[in-house]
Amino acid sequence: MKTAPRMSEPKEFSESGDPIYRHEEPKKDFDFVIGDSENIETITRHIERYVGKPKTVFHELISDLVHIDVHMVAPNEARPYYTLITSGMSDRPMTVPEGYEELRFAELVICLPPDWPMSQEDFKKAENYWPIKLIKFLARFPHQYKTWLRFSHTVPNGNPPEVIADTQFCCALLGQPKNFSKDFLELKISPEKTIYFYSVLPIYREELELKLKKGATALWGRFDKLGVSELVDVSRKNTAQKFLGLF
């Protein structure tokens, strides 16, 4: 078994006590790769078993570091919305802190309303394409920056954070998918490799600030009360807006 890549101890922490990782600019050299066909097939079977047969797969034509595809399951009676799931993020292990070697492999999930514009022509507009662009960016992110992503991690859209496309969201929060069975959440490949599926939730600036100051538990509690999940709602209520006085 190969030694898992490890990252250095964080030197900065939020007010809630969570570590903050600052990342240097990624390498400039392009590392051309093709997808791990065996890994893709295994993930595809997993999706078909627990979510549904993908209607289409958004393939990358040229890939750096890892080959990221996005599998799209169309709305159906059991799941009346689009489900988008990555494959390829888990082709390589993430760089994890010591003691977290089990969490080296991950894939991402985001869901879109049934009326979301999904044609290639629609995707020419940023306001339609941003969810796919976001999960592809996040899936490559830990490999570009030699870091990791897991439950409750946040990745701002720049520094300082900027709004994403035409929304008021400025950050991505990773969570445990709510609209899926427990059997979907983990895919055991071998004794050395388990893939964990995380949901991607776009969040507002105030929600990011709340998480940094009060911790992820405070934010998850508000999400639970209002039913916020990986199903994107660009007009959803800002769960931290009434708590601006805390900041």
Phi, psi and omega in degrees: 000130180287149177291132181290138175296139182237150179255159181288160179294139179293146179253356184227142182225149176284173178298334179280351180098358179282145179291146174245125180257124175259129186248135175286166178302139181291166178302154182265334182292138179274124180254088184294131178222160168246160184291153174282101187300323180294318179295318179299315181296320180294317179294320179300316178297323179296316178297313181299324182287319189251346183238311183146165181286124179301135176285326179204165175232127176274102185272144169279139178274321178227131187235140176251125176075303176221149180266108185260115170253155177238117180270128183247118174261123184289158176303142177214182184297320181284330184221086189280052178197165177285137176242124181244126184227133180278156163222142181119330176303326183271007176295330178236150175287146173281162177271107189250158174292159178301133181099351182245025184301332180296336186261028184286341188239134183209158169223166189236153183226138170214149182238148182234149179302155183295341179263014180290132179296123189233010180276164178300324177294319178298324185288354174289344179261131183300326183291345177259326188272344191303325179297322178290317177301321182294310184289331175292318177299313181294325181293329179270337187309308183295335179278328176291320188254008179053053182224201181213164174228142178204184180308132177076001173288145176241143177232105180292156177273076181095177180220104003288160183297138176246157180294151180268118179052232183260017180266180172256006176284147180224007188202154175248134177245132177267135181222186174266123182306130183269330188264030183223158177288158179299329181294337179285332192293335180228138177234106182276116181270317182200174177302335182263350187222115170237129178267128177256133179260123181246143174277153176247120180243115174288135185230162180278162180303317182295328178289323174297315180296319178299316180297319181292326184270323186247350180098161183296327182301321180297320180287316179299325178298319178289323177297318180298320182295325184258002177071029178288131182216192179287356174280110187294134173225102186291346179249015182295160179294141173282108188289347181249000186300320182286353182253021181302333180297340180287339191263000000 
